[in-house]
Amino acid sequence: MGRSPCCEKAHTNKGAWTKEEDDRLIAYIQAHGEGCWRSLPKSAGLLRCGKSCRLRWINYLRPDLKRGNFSEEEDELIIKFHSLLGNKWSLIASRLPGRTDNEIKNYWNTHIRRKLLSRGIDPTTHRPISEPAQETTTISFVAANTVKEEEEEEHKITAEISNKEENIPDLNLELRISPPC
């Protein structure tokens, strides 16, 4: 059972792409568009796997890709979207035109995590890193809070949650799959 292999492994190039291979892939996609990646290598005259062609196009050769360093605005957007979406890199990338999911993930792990930690913010929860308590903990069998204190605490937590909901921007997380052009 299972899916058949995407290519004949014996007759495919592996490793670095040459300028000539890049040019062939670009020319083919400009002439025929993105389509069936499994049949593309043979049609384009490439000795590559369809998956390799797809990844090369998406991550390196697309004309709409941004090159160079991330801007401060992009940093802040990545932090904001990560706090809302977590490690869903493809969803984050869909909101940053010209950036790939892999590029954003690598940038997060090498730069932004350190930046947040240096600011005293936990990169997982996006909350301030709490200092370890230096007091001695005392265990008591007497009720710590009265009913009124518990109600006030519950009201405070409810207010915090509603404030957070007001600060969350309206995001359209609807995903669509459509046939190739």
N, CA, C and O of each residue as an XYZ file, in Angstrom:
724
protein
N       0.830     -1.184      0.000
C       0.000      0.000      0.000
C       0.871      1.242      0.000
O       2.098      1.152      0.005
N       0.238      2.388     -0.005
C       0.979      3.634      0.034
C       1.132      4.242     -1.343
O       0.699      3.681     -2.350
N       1.728      5.349     -1.357
C       1.911      6.097     -2.581
C       3.188      5.652     -3.289
O       4.182      5.314     -2.647
N       3.147      5.658     -4.606
C       4.337      5.267     -5.358
C       5.391      6.360     -5.240
O       5.053      7.521     -5.008
N       6.660      6.004     -5.397
C       7.719      7.009     -5.286
C       7.532      8.129     -6.307
O       6.985      7.914     -7.389
N       7.991      9.317     -5.950
C       7.802     10.478     -6.831
C       8.745     10.447     -8.025
O       8.519     11.167     -8.997
N       9.777      9.646     -7.980
C      10.733      9.615     -9.090
C      11.536      8.316     -9.038
O      11.466      7.553     -8.074
N      12.299      8.095    -10.103
C      13.239      6.977    -10.102
C      14.512      7.468     -9.431
O      15.220      8.315     -9.977
N      14.797      6.952     -8.278
C      15.928      7.451     -7.483
C      17.269      7.256     -8.191
O      18.213      8.009     -7.951
N      17.354      6.253     -9.056
C      18.633      5.930     -9.694
C      19.082      6.996    -10.697
O      20.280      7.177    -10.911
N      18.132      7.697    -11.308
C      18.494      8.628    -12.378
C      18.200     10.087    -12.016
O      17.792     10.871    -12.873
N      18.404     10.441    -10.771
C      18.158     11.835    -10.373
C      19.409     12.445     -9.766
O      20.190     11.776     -9.089
N      19.573     13.721    -10.026
C      20.671     14.464     -9.408
C      20.300     14.779     -7.970
O      19.132     14.992     -7.643
N      21.295     14.804     -7.135
C      21.105     15.199     -5.746
C      22.132     16.267     -5.443
O      23.140     16.392     -6.137
N      21.872     17.023     -4.415
C      22.841     18.036     -4.035
C      22.517     19.395     -4.610
O      21.366     19.703     -4.919
N      23.557     20.208     -4.748
C      23.385     21.604     -5.157
C      22.837     21.703     -6.576
O      23.169     20.912     -7.458
N      21.982     22.712     -6.758
C      21.434     23.001     -8.076
C      22.434     23.860     -8.848
O      23.103     24.723     -8.279
N      22.521     23.608    -10.150
C      23.387     24.426    -11.001
C      22.579     25.594    -11.556
O      21.349     25.583    -11.512
N      23.267     26.585    -12.069
C      22.611     27.745    -12.679
C      21.772     27.294    -13.873
O      20.678     27.812    -14.101
N      22.285     26.334    -14.628
C      21.557     25.828    -15.790
C      20.247     25.158    -15.374
O      19.218     25.358    -16.019
N      20.280     24.368    -14.308
C      19.054     23.722    -13.821
C      18.045     24.761    -13.347
O      16.853     24.651    -13.631
N      18.525     25.771    -12.623
C      17.638     26.846    -12.180
C      16.979     27.525    -13.380
O      15.771     27.761    -13.381
N      17.777     27.837    -14.400
C      17.252     28.512    -15.590
C      16.200     27.655    -16.295
O      15.178     28.175    -16.742
N      16.443     26.353    -16.395
C      15.465     25.458    -17.026
C      14.160     25.428    -16.242
O      13.075     25.477    -16.821
N      14.276     25.347    -14.920
C      13.077     25.300    -14.082
C      12.287     26.605    -14.200
O      11.064     26.582    -14.334
N      12.984     27.737    -14.151
C      12.321     29.044    -14.268
C      11.636     29.171    -15.624
O      10.481     29.590    -15.700
N      12.343     28.810    -16.695
C      11.785     28.914    -18.048
C      10.547     28.033    -18.198
O       9.548     28.454    -18.781
N      10.615     26.817    -17.673
C       9.476     25.907    -17.796
C       8.261     26.456    -17.051
O       7.153     26.455    -17.588
N       8.457     26.916    -15.836
C       7.324     27.413    -15.035
C       6.766     28.704    -15.636
O       5.555     28.921    -15.592
N       7.614     29.557    -16.190
C       7.115     30.774    -16.835
C       6.290     30.434    -18.074
O       5.312     31.117    -18.379
N       6.679     29.389    -18.780
C       5.960     28.995    -19.997
C       4.681     28.208    -19.699
O       3.663     28.408    -20.361
N       4.731     27.312    -18.705
C       3.610     26.399    -18.472
C       2.899     26.603    -17.135
O       1.826     26.040    -16.916
N       3.474     27.388    -16.254
C       2.872     27.599    -14.936
C       3.181     26.457    -13.987
O       3.735     25.428    -14.373
N       2.808     26.668    -12.736
C       2.969     25.608    -11.743
C       1.875     24.591    -11.988
O       0.737     24.959    -12.278
N       2.200     23.346    -11.875
C       1.196     22.317    -12.115
C       1.591     21.040    -11.420
O       1.850     21.024    -10.217
N       1.633     19.981    -12.179
C       1.970     18.675    -11.635
C       3.478     18.587    -11.450
O       4.232     18.488    -12.418
N       3.902     18.624    -10.198
C       5.335     18.623     -9.907
C       5.978     17.270    -10.223
O       7.184     17.197    -10.459
N       5.175     16.199    -10.228
C       5.737     14.877    -10.514
C       6.186     14.754    -11.964
O       7.203     14.125    -12.258
N       5.422     15.358    -12.862
C       5.773     15.236    -14.283
C       6.667     16.380    -14.765
O       7.244     16.287    -15.848
N       6.791     17.437    -13.998
C       7.567     18.614    -14.402
C       9.026     18.303    -14.734
O       9.501     18.748    -15.780
N       9.765     17.561    -13.898
C      11.190     17.359    -14.197
C      11.444     16.743    -15.572
O      12.341     17.172    -16.298
N      10.655     15.748    -15.917
C      10.837     15.094    -17.220
C      10.482     16.062    -18.351
O      11.195     16.146    -19.351
N       9.368     16.795    -18.183
C       8.935     17.745    -19.213
C       9.931     18.882    -19.387
O      10.127     19.375    -20.498
N      10.561     19.301    -18.291
C      11.506     20.419    -18.342
C      12.915     19.967    -18.695
O      13.807     20.799    -18.863
N      13.127     18.664    -18.810
C      14.455     18.147    -19.129
C      15.408     18.200    -17.944
O      16.610     18.409    -18.108
N      14.853     18.007    -16.742
C      15.687     18.022    -15.532
C      15.817     16.620    -14.965
O      14.847     15.861    -14.958
N      16.990     16.272    -14.496
C      17.189     14.991    -13.817
C      17.056     15.212    -12.310
O      17.989     14.981    -11.540
N      15.883     15.659    -11.923
C      15.588     15.958    -10.521
C      14.251     15.339    -10.156
O      13.444     14.998    -11.020
N      14.040     15.205     -8.878
C      12.786     14.718     -8.326
C      11.764     15.866     -8.371
O      12.146     17.031     -8.256
N      10.485     15.554     -8.536
C       9.444     16.581     -8.550
C       9.400     17.377     -7.263
O       9.189     18.589     -7.280
N       9.600     16.697     -6.151
C       9.598     17.377     -4.854
C      10.756     18.376     -4.772
O      10.597     19.482     -4.255
N      11.904     17.979     -5.282
C      13.069     18.857     -5.277
C      12.806     20.103     -6.123
O      13.204     21.204     -5.745
N      12.140     19.934     -7.261
C      11.799     21.073     -8.121
C      10.818     21.998     -7.412
O      10.978     23.219     -7.444
N       9.816     21.427     -6.780
C       8.821     22.236     -6.070
C       9.471     23.053     -4.969
O       9.221     24.253     -4.857
N      10.303     22.417     -4.155
C      10.958     23.123     -3.054
C      11.923     24.186     -3.564
O      12.022     25.266     -2.982
N      12.633     23.887     -4.646
C      13.562     24.872     -5.212
C      12.798     26.111     -5.677
O      13.223     27.241     -5.436
N      11.667     25.884     -6.345
C      10.865     26.999     -6.843
C      10.281     27.810     -5.672
O      10.423     29.033     -5.632
N       9.642     27.143     -4.745
C       8.945     27.831     -3.649
C       9.908     28.583     -2.740
O       9.620     29.707     -2.327
N      11.044     27.976     -2.425
C      11.938     28.565     -1.428
C      13.040     29.463     -1.992
O      13.619     30.253     -1.246
N      13.345     29.363     -3.298
C      14.483     30.110     -3.820
C      14.229     30.893     -5.110
O      14.783     31.978     -5.288
N      13.412     30.367     -5.997
C      13.358     30.942     -7.344
C      12.123     31.790     -7.640
O      12.120     32.521     -8.630
N      11.101     31.720     -6.838
C       9.896     32.514     -7.106
C      10.249     33.993     -7.222
O      11.034     34.500     -6.422
N       9.690     34.684     -8.191
C      10.034     36.107     -8.359
C       9.514     37.009     -7.238
O      10.039     38.106     -7.047
N       8.504     36.578     -6.499
C       7.940     37.432     -5.441
C       8.619     37.254     -4.082
O       8.164     37.831     -3.094
N       9.686     36.476     -4.013
C      10.379     36.270     -2.738
C      11.165     37.512     -2.343
O      11.788     38.168     -3.178
N      11.119     37.821     -1.043
C      11.924     38.930     -0.519
C      13.294     38.387     -0.169
O      13.426     37.280      0.352
N      14.288     39.164     -0.456
C      15.658     38.793     -0.091
C      16.140     39.749      0.984
O      15.665     40.881      1.076
N      17.063     39.303      1.779
C      17.681     40.208      2.737
C      17.098     40.098      4.131
O      16.297     39.213      4.432
N      17.530     41.032      4.974
C      17.172     41.013      6.386
C      15.701     41.327      6.607
O      15.045     41.967      5.784
N      15.207     40.857      7.743
C      13.842     41.161      8.149
C      13.813     42.576      8.722
O      14.762     43.005      9.379
N      12.731     43.293      8.472
C      12.580     44.643      9.016
C      12.035     44.565     10.435
O      11.571     43.511     10.869
N      12.091     45.675     11.156
C      11.530     45.731     12.514
C      10.028     45.449     12.483
O       9.498     44.788     13.376
N       9.342     45.954     11.450
C       7.899     45.713     11.324
C       7.613     44.218     11.159
O       6.674     43.685     11.750
N       8.445     43.548     10.340
C       8.269     42.109     10.156
C       8.531     41.365     11.467
O       7.818     40.419     11.800
N       9.557     41.796     12.210
C       9.840     41.188     13.521
C       8.616     41.271     14.419
O       8.207     40.273     15.013
N       8.032     42.456     14.517
C       6.878     42.661     15.398
C       5.673     41.850     14.925
O       4.930     41.307     15.742
N       5.478     41.769     13.599
C       4.375     40.952     13.076
C       4.584     39.473     13.393
O       3.641     38.776     13.766
N       5.808     39.001     13.244
C       6.096     37.594     13.544
C       5.815     37.316     15.018
O       5.212     36.296     15.352
N       6.245     38.211     15.895
C       6.013     38.023     17.332
C       4.514     38.014     17.618
O       4.029     37.168     18.370
N       3.782     38.947     17.023
C       2.334     39.036     17.254
C       1.625     37.779     16.745
O       0.804     37.193     17.451
N       1.949     37.368     15.508
C       1.297     36.183     14.946
C       1.701     34.922     15.703
O       0.882     34.017     15.866
N       2.945     34.846     16.167
C       3.368     33.672     16.930
C       2.605     33.593     18.247
O       2.259     32.497     18.690
N       2.338     34.728     18.877
C       1.590     34.706     20.134
C       0.160     34.228     19.901
O      -0.444     33.633     20.793
N      -0.389     34.480     18.709
C      -1.751     34.060     18.390
C      -1.824     32.649     17.815
O      -2.738     31.893     18.141
N      -0.862     32.292     16.960
C      -0.937     31.052     16.195
C       0.031     29.968     16.656
O      -0.113     28.808     16.270
N       1.015     30.330     17.474
C       2.021     29.352     17.886
C       2.982     29.064     16.749
O       3.285     29.949     15.949
N       3.461     27.836     16.672
C       4.473     27.457     15.682
C       3.870     27.065     14.332
O       4.411     26.196     13.648
N       2.786     27.679     13.948
C       2.165     27.399     12.651
C       2.806     28.322     11.611
O       2.234     29.337     11.214
N       4.005     27.936     11.185
C       4.839     28.793     10.353
C       4.216     29.099      9.009
O       4.376     30.210      8.504
N       3.504     28.144      8.407
C       2.903     28.409      7.094
C       1.785     29.438      7.205
O       1.605     30.249      6.296
N       1.022     29.420      8.316
C      -0.013     30.438      8.508
C       0.615     31.812      8.720
O       0.119     32.816      8.209
N       1.702     31.848      9.472
C       2.405     33.117      9.694
C       2.969     33.624      8.370
O       2.862     34.811      8.062
N       3.571     32.729      7.585
C       4.163     33.121      6.296
C       3.105     33.639      5.327
O       3.390     34.508      4.503
N       1.888     33.111      5.420
C       0.837     33.574      4.511
C       0.465     35.025      4.780
O      -0.144     35.673      3.929
N       0.824     35.545      5.954
C       0.533     36.931      6.300
C       1.731     37.865      6.109
O       1.631     39.073      6.323
N       2.861     37.288      5.705
C       4.061     38.078      5.410
C       4.460     37.818      3.961
O       5.224     36.891      3.692
N       3.962     38.612      3.033
C       4.234     38.360      1.612
C       5.734     38.332      1.316
O       6.501     39.172      1.787
N       6.119     37.337      0.520
C       7.507     37.247      0.099
C       8.409     36.478      1.040
O       9.596     36.316      0.758
N       7.875     36.001      2.153
C       8.665     35.220      3.105
C       8.134     33.793      3.157
O       6.924     33.573      3.114
N       9.044     32.827      3.248
C       8.638     31.425      3.291
C       8.495     30.963      4.734
O       9.062     31.553      5.654
N       7.731     29.906      4.907
C       7.524     29.362      6.251
C       8.834     28.911      6.884
O       9.067     29.147      8.070
N       9.688     28.266      6.099
C      10.957     27.778      6.616
C      11.881     28.937      7.011
O      12.582     28.871      8.020
N      11.867     29.987      6.205
C      12.684     31.165      6.478
C      12.246     31.830      7.793
O      13.081     32.236      8.601
N      10.938     31.932      7.991
C      10.410     32.549      9.211
C      10.733     31.680     10.424
O      11.116     32.199     11.472
N      10.583     30.355     10.290
C      10.896     29.451     11.400
C      12.367     29.571     11.795
O      12.693     29.656     12.979
N      13.252     29.579     10.797
C      14.677     29.693     11.099
C      15.001     31.037     11.743
O      15.816     31.111     12.662
N      14.364     32.089     11.262
C      14.598     33.426     11.819
C      14.099     33.494     13.262
O      14.738     34.102     14.121
N      12.961     32.867     13.517
C      12.426     32.823     14.879
C      13.430     32.146     15.821
O      13.758     32.669     16.886
N      13.906     30.973     15.401
C      14.783     30.189     16.272
C      16.160     30.812     16.463
O      16.784     30.600     17.502
N      16.649     31.572     15.492
C      17.999     32.129     15.610
C      18.036     33.559     16.129
O      19.030     33.965     16.732
N      16.970     34.338     15.908
C      17.011     35.758     16.284
C      15.922     36.175     17.278
O      16.216     36.713     18.346
N      14.679     35.925     16.918
C      13.577     36.492     17.707
C      13.481     35.868     19.091
O      13.219     36.576     20.064
N      13.688     34.548     19.205
C      13.653     33.914     20.534
C      14.647     34.595     21.475
O      14.317     34.917     22.616
N      15.872     34.809     20.980
C      16.907     35.462     21.805
C      16.511     36.888     22.157
O      16.728     37.345     23.280
N      15.926     37.586     21.188
C      15.492     38.965     21.419
C      14.445     39.009     22.549
O      14.522     39.856     23.439
N      13.466     38.085     22.501
C      12.434     38.054     23.535
C      13.032     37.688     24.892
O      12.679     38.284     25.910
N      13.928     36.717     24.905
C      14.562     36.319     26.168
C      15.361     37.474     26.771
O      15.359     37.668     27.986
N      16.045     38.240     25.917
C      16.826     39.368     26.433
C      15.917     40.470     26.990
O      16.335     41.250     27.845
N      14.674     40.528     26.501
C      13.691     41.479     27.025
C      12.981     40.951     28.274
O      12.174     41.653     28.883
N      13.291     39.709     28.646
C      12.649     39.106     29.809
C      11.277     38.530     29.504
O      10.426     38.436     30.389
N      11.058     38.141     28.236
C       9.768     37.584     27.816
C       9.977     36.134     27.411
O      10.909     35.809     26.675
N       9.095     35.267     27.900
C       9.148     33.850     27.550
C       8.671     33.694     26.105
O       7.532     34.057     25.811
N       9.503     33.165     25.181
C       9.101     33.062     23.775
C       7.978     32.056     23.530
O       7.349     32.090     22.473
N       7.716     31.170     24.477
C       6.650     30.198     24.307
C       5.302     30.779     24.702
O       4.317     30.633     23.979
N       5.264     31.439     25.855
C       3.998     31.969     26.367
C       3.793     33.445     26.067
O       2.675     33.949     26.178
N       4.854     34.141     25.690
C       4.821     35.582     25.415
C       4.429     36.383     26.656
O       3.804     37.440     26.556
N       4.801     35.870     27.811
C       4.566     36.565     29.078
C       5.907     36.830     29.736
O       6.891     36.152     29.440
N       5.951     37.815     30.629
C       7.214     38.095     31.327
C       7.697     36.858     32.082
O       6.913     36.106     32.660
N       9.004     36.681     32.053
C       9.600     35.568     32.793
C       9.587     35.961     34.258
O      10.165     36.975     34.648
N       8.923     35.149     35.063
C       8.810     35.491     36.481
C      10.095     35.116     37.210
O      10.709     34.082     36.946
N      10.477     35.986     38.129
C      11.654     35.726     38.949
C      11.331     34.603     39.925
O      10.208     34.542     40.426
N      12.279     33.710     40.213
C      12.002     32.645     41.177
C      11.760     33.247     42.565
O      12.451     34.171     42.994
N      10.781     32.704     43.233
C      10.432     33.200     44.571
C      11.559     32.894     45.545
O      12.065     31.773     45.587
N      11.955     33.907     46.337
C      13.032     33.712     47.297
C      12.495     33.524     48.705
O      13.265     33.383     49.655
N      11.179     33.522     48.841
C      10.572     33.323     50.147
C      10.470     31.833     50.425
O      10.489     31.014     49.505
N      10.363     31.496     51.683
C      10.147     30.116     52.068
C       8.654     29.841     51.980
O       7.842     30.626     52.471
N       8.296     28.734     51.360
C       6.894     28.388     51.227
C       6.424     27.705     52.499
O       7.066     26.786     53.009
N       5.296     28.172     52.997
C       4.715     27.587     54.203
C       3.438     26.872     53.819
O       2.591     27.425     53.117
N       3.304     25.658     54.276
C       2.094     24.890     54.014
C       1.176     25.053     55.214
O       1.578     24.848     56.360
N      -0.070     25.427     54.926
C      -1.039     25.634     55.993
C      -2.312     24.893     55.649
O      -2.667     24.762     54.478
N      -2.998     24.407     56.669
C      -4.251     23.704     56.470
C      -5.444     24.628     56.678
O      -6.592     24.183     56.658
N      -5.170     25.912     56.879
C      -6.231     26.886     57.058
C      -6.523     27.494     55.688
O      -5.601     27.714     54.903
N      -7.806     27.770     55.389
C      -8.176     28.345     54.103
C      -7.439     29.663     53.902
O      -7.460     30.533     54.772
N      -6.789     29.806     52.753
C      -5.980     30.993     52.487
C      -6.845     32.193     52.113
O      -6.562     33.310     52.545
N      -7.876     31.987     51.334
C      -8.720     33.081     50.882
C     -10.130     32.951     51.447
O     -10.645     31.847     51.622
N     -10.723     34.057     51.720
C     -12.127     34.032     52.099
C     -12.937     33.970     50.824
O     -12.375     34.109     49.738
N     -14.221     33.769     50.917
C     -15.076     33.675     49.738
C     -15.030     34.979     48.956
O     -14.984     34.954     47.726
N     -15.041     36.116     49.640
C     -15.014     37.406     48.961
C     -13.709     37.589     48.173
O     -13.732     38.070     47.040
N     -12.575     37.207     48.772
C     -11.286     37.322     48.077
C     -11.259     36.442     46.835
O     -10.726     36.838     45.798
N     -11.839     35.239     46.944
C     -11.888     34.336     45.797
C     -12.731     34.931     44.677
O     -12.370     34.823     43.505
N     -13.861     35.565     45.028
C     -14.713     36.187     44.016
C     -13.984     37.351     43.339
O     -14.085     37.521     42.124
N     -13.248     38.153     44.120
C     -12.495     39.260     43.544
C     -11.418     38.747     42.589
O     -11.206     39.319     41.520
N     -10.746     37.676     42.976
C      -9.708     37.083     42.132
C     -10.316     36.565     40.824
O      -9.750     36.761     39.748
N     -11.460     35.909     40.926
C     -12.144     35.385     39.747
C     -12.567     36.532     38.825
O     -12.441     36.423     37.605
N     -13.069     37.631     39.403
C     -13.468     38.794     38.614
C     -12.257     39.395     37.898
O     -12.362     39.800     36.740
N     -11.118     39.456     38.574
C      -9.895     40.008     37.999
C      -9.426     39.151     36.808
O      -9.021     39.689     35.777
N      -9.481     37.835     36.953
C      -9.072     36.927     35.876
C      -9.997     37.078     34.681
O      -9.535     37.109     33.540
N     -11.310     37.173     34.931
C     -12.278     37.350     33.849
C     -12.016     38.655     33.106
O     -12.107     38.692     31.879
N     -11.696     39.711     33.818
C     -11.401     40.999     33.193
C     -10.141     40.904     32.338
O     -10.094     41.468     31.245
N      -9.121     40.199     32.821
C      -7.881     40.028     32.051
C      -8.157     39.297     30.744
O      -7.654     39.687     29.691
N      -8.959     38.234     30.814
C      -9.279     37.456     29.616
C     -10.030     38.315     28.615
O      -9.723     38.276     27.423
N     -11.012     39.095     29.073
C     -11.773     39.930     28.135
C     -10.885     41.016     27.527
O     -11.061     41.370     26.361
N      -9.936     41.549     28.298
C      -9.003     42.544     27.748
C      -8.135     41.928     26.665
O      -7.882     42.559     25.639
N      -7.674     40.693     26.885
C      -6.842     40.021     25.880
C      -7.629     39.785     24.614
O      -7.095     39.938     23.516
N      -8.917     39.406     24.748
C      -9.742     39.156     23.576
C      -9.940     40.435     22.772
O     -10.031     40.381     21.545
N     -10.009     41.582     23.437
C     -10.176     42.850     22.733
C      -8.906     43.210     21.965
O      -8.991     43.879     20.934
N      -7.743     42.791     22.432
C      -6.473     43.138     21.791
C      -6.116     42.219     20.633
O      -5.182     42.510     19.886
N      -6.836     41.119     20.467
C      -6.531     40.183     19.390
C      -7.137     40.715     18.101
O      -8.348     40.924     18.028
N      -6.298     40.939     17.066
C      -6.846     41.449     15.800
C      -7.692     40.381     15.125
O      -7.498     39.186     15.350
N      -8.617     40.814     14.308
C      -9.492     39.908     13.582
C      -8.690     39.271     12.461
O      -8.310     39.946     11.504
N      -8.431     37.982     12.572
C      -7.645     37.274     11.568
C      -8.543     36.343     10.782
O      -9.418     35.689     11.349
N      -8.336     36.283      9.512
C      -9.042     35.338      8.674
C      -8.150     34.119      8.528
O      -7.178     34.147      7.773
N      -8.469     33.052      9.242
C      -7.644     31.842      9.218
C      -8.228     30.800      8.263
O      -7.878     29.622      8.336
N      -9.103     31.228      7.383
C      -9.741     30.309      6.460
C      -8.733     29.860      5.406
O      -8.122     30.690      4.731
N      -8.561     28.558      5.268
C      -7.637     28.010      4.274
C      -8.439     27.459      3.112
O      -9.502     26.870      3.307
N      -7.936     27.648      1.915
C      -8.612     27.139      0.744
C      -7.629     26.373     -0.125
O      -6.465     26.751     -0.254
N      -8.105     25.317     -0.704
C      -7.300     24.540     -1.647
C      -8.000     24.660     -2.993
O      -9.191     24.375     -3.112
N      -7.262     25.078     -3.988
C      -7.855     25.224     -5.308
C      -6.982     24.500     -6.324
O      -5.792     24.287     -6.093
N      -7.582     24.123     -7.450
C      -6.790     23.434     -8.478
C      -5.757     24.405     -9.072
O      -5.950     25.620     -9.036
N      -4.674     23.865     -9.611
C      -3.647     24.732    -10.207
C      -4.195     25.460    -11.426
O      -5.119     24.982    -12.084
N      -3.624     26.607    -11.716
C      -4.063     27.415    -12.866
C      -3.766     26.709    -14.165
O      -4.064     27.236    -15.237
